[in-house]
Structures are given as C-alpha cells and as structure tokens.
Amino acid sequence: CSFFAVGNSMAIMLARRPAVAVTALMYLTLGDTAAALVGVAFGAHPINISKTKKKSIEGSLAMFAVCFTSCSIMLADVTLVEYVAVFSALVATLVELYAPCGVNDNLAI
C-alpha cells in the first residue's frame, strides 16, 4: 500500500464537501509534483533541512503557487476565498517542506 493512495483515501473520507476533497487531492497531486519538478529543474537555492531531504526555495514557491491557484479555483464560491487559499497553501507548503515527525508528506499534506 502506498502513502499516496492512503493520503488520497484519507482526503476523500475526511472532507465534508466534495470541493474540499478535490482541493486536497490537487494539493497532493499537482502541488507536490510541481514542487518536485521545479525543484529538480530550477532549484538553485537549496534549503538545508536534513542530509536526506533535497528541497529548494524554487520548488517550495511552485508548490505554494499551484496550491493557491487550485484552492482559488475549486473554492471560488467561498466568501473571502483568498484568505483560505493563502493559509491552506502555506500550510501545505510548510508540511511538504518539513514533513512533521517523520511522517511521509503524502500523508501529511
């Protein structure tokens, strides 16, 4: 069983609205992928979190931008969606960057 499949299943089971579940899935699929691709291709400024993790400022900015855009589109009917989008994109980016308590980021996001 992969962490990605478990993370997707948890997002679907825990969300009360389908749009929230889809937004969480987009964070996991599009945001995490964008962070990896941009970080590998353009990651000139590494972030030294640990010796095993290779993260970059460019990858983290890509994750934030994709998550912010995804949330803004999916939850456009929510009042003050820009605040929700900024906060949730920031949390997802920081979780992907630091992966608290050694938890796989596919579960934590």
C-alpha positions as CSV (number, residue, x, y, z in Angstrom):
1,C,0.0,0.0,0.0
2,S,1.5,3.3,-1.0
3,F,1.4,6.5,1.1
4,F,0.0,8.3,-1.9
5,A,-3.1,6.0,-2.1
6,V,-3.6,6.3,1.7
7,G,-3.3,10.1,1.6
8,N,-5.9,10.3,-1.2
9,S,-8.3,7.9,0.6
10,M,-8.0,9.9,3.8
11,A,-8.7,13.2,1.9
12,I,-11.9,11.7,0.4
13,M,-13.1,10.2,3.7
14,L,-12.5,13.2,5.9
15,A,-13.8,16.0,3.7
16,R,-17.3,17.2,4.2
17,R,-17.7,18.8,0.8
18,P,-16.6,17.3,-2.5
19,A,-14.8,20.5,-3.4
20,V,-12.6,20.3,-0.3
21,A,-11.7,16.7,-1.1
22,V,-10.8,17.6,-4.7
23,T,-8.8,20.6,-3.5
24,A,-6.8,18.3,-1.1
25,L,-6.2,15.8,-3.9
26,M,-5.0,18.7,-6.1
27,Y,-2.6,19.8,-3.4
28,L,-1.2,16.3,-3.2
29,T,-1.0,15.5,-6.9
30,L,-0.4,18.9,-8.6
31,G,1.4,20.8,-5.8
32,D,3.7,18.0,-4.7
33,T,4.5,17.2,-8.4
34,A,5.2,20.9,-9.2
35,A,7.5,21.2,-6.2
36,A,9.5,18.2,-7.3
37,L,9.7,19.1,-11.0
38,V,10.5,22.8,-10.4
39,G,12.9,22.0,-7.6
40,V,14.9,19.5,-9.8
41,A,14.9,21.7,-12.9
42,F,15.4,25.1,-11.4
43,G,16.4,24.5,-7.8
44,A,19.4,26.8,-7.5
45,H,18.8,27.8,-3.9
46,P,18.7,24.7,-1.6
47,I,17.0,24.6,1.8
48,N,19.1,22.5,4.2
49,I,16.6,20.8,6.3
50,S,18.4,17.5,6.7
51,K,21.0,15.5,4.9
52,T,18.5,13.2,3.2
53,K,15.9,15.8,2.0
54,K,16.7,17.8,-1.0
55,K,14.4,20.8,-1.1
56,S,14.7,24.2,-2.8
57,I,13.1,27.6,-2.5
58,E,12.0,27.4,-6.1
59,G,10.2,24.1,-5.5
60,S,8.5,25.4,-2.4
61,L,7.4,28.5,-4.3
62,A,6.0,26.3,-7.1
63,M,4.1,24.3,-4.5
64,F,2.6,27.4,-2.9
65,A,1.6,28.9,-6.3
66,V,-0.1,25.7,-7.5
67,C,-1.9,25.1,-4.2
68,F,-3.1,28.7,-4.0
69,T,-4.4,28.6,-7.6
70,S,-6.1,25.2,-7.0
71,C,-7.8,26.4,-3.9
72,S,-8.9,29.7,-5.5
73,I,-10.5,27.9,-8.4
74,M,-12.1,25.0,-6.5
75,L,-13.5,27.1,-3.7
76,A,-14.4,30.2,-5.6
77,D,-17.9,30.2,-4.0
78,V,-16.4,30.6,-0.5
79,T,-16.5,34.1,1.0
80,L,-13.0,35.6,1.3
81,V,-11.5,32.6,-0.5
82,E,-8.2,34.4,-0.9
83,Y,-7.6,34.1,2.9
84,V,-8.5,30.4,2.8
85,A,-6.2,29.9,-0.3
86,V,-3.2,31.7,1.2
87,F,-3.5,29.9,4.6
88,S,-4.1,26.4,3.2
89,A,-1.4,26.8,0.5
90,L,1.1,28.0,3.1
91,V,0.3,25.1,5.5
92,A,0.6,22.5,2.7
93,T,3.9,24.0,1.5
94,L,5.4,24.0,5.0
95,V,4.2,20.4,5.6
96,E,5.7,19.3,2.4
97,L,8.9,21.1,3.3
98,Y,9.3,19.9,6.8
99,A,7.2,16.7,7.0
100,P,6.5,16.8,10.7
101,C,7.5,13.9,13.0
102,G,9.0,12.0,10.1
103,V,5.6,11.4,8.5
104,N,5.6,10.9,4.8
105,D,4.4,14.2,3.1
106,N,1.8,12.3,1.0
107,L,0.0,11.5,4.3
108,A,0.6,14.9,6.0
109,I,-0.5,17.1,3.1
